[in-house]
Amino acid sequence: MGLYVDENGEELTGWEEGQLDTLTELVNALGDYWSAGVLTLAAAVKVYAQTAELTEDESAEFLTSLWVDHSLAALEYGG
């Protein structure tokens, strides 16, 4: 069984796994740029929406929830 499965438990193809890895790297890079003040949240949302084929609202919801959770965890655990 592959490393990734979809919401139905079906194994992802190599291309789908590669796409997921790329989106994960993009989220991490955008988060680093945003945290450093190099990129606005609005710009990060636009980039992610275009790349992940989401609406800007969906992208904003995803990124902000992810980054807020990450920030809260860092505050809680000192990381």
N, C-alpha and C positions, 0 to 999 in steps of 0.2 A: 504494500500500500504506500502511496506517495505521502509526502509531508502535508499536503493541503487537500482538503475536501470542501465541496460547496455545501450550501445549506441543506441539500438533499442527501448528503453523505457520499456523493459521487466524487471519485478522484479527479483532480484537475489535470489537464494536459500540461505538458512541459511549457507550452506557450503561455497558458493561463498562470502557471506558477511564476514564470518570468515576469509577467505583467504585474502580479501581486508583489513580487520582490521589488520591482521598479517603483511601484506606487508607495511602498513602505519606505524606500530610500528617499523618495521625493518628500513624503510627509516629514521625515526626520530632518532633511536639509531645509525645508521651508520653516520648520519649527526653530532650527538653529538661527536662520537669518532673521526671523521675526523676533526671537529673544534678544538677539544682538542689536536690534533696532535698524537693521539694514533693509528690511522689507516690512511694509505695512500689512496688517491682517487682511485688508481688502485686496491687496495685490496677491497675497498667498492664496486667498480664496479663489480668485480668478484663475490663477495658474493651476491649482488643483482641480477646479471644476472642468477646465478644458481638457486636462490630461486624463482624469478619471471618468470623463463623460457624464458628469453630474450637473445639476443646475447649481447656480451660485448659492442659493439658499441651502441646498443639501450639502454642498461643500462647506459652507460656513458652519452649519450645525455640526458636521462631523469633526472639522478641525478644531473648533472652539471647545467642544466637549472633550476631545482627546487631549488637547493642550491644557485645559483647566484641570482635568484629572491628573495629568502628569505633574503640573505645578503644585497641586494639593499634596500629592504623594511626596514630592520633593520636600515640601515644608514639613510634612508629618514625620518623615524618616531622615530628614537632614541631608538628602542626596541631591 
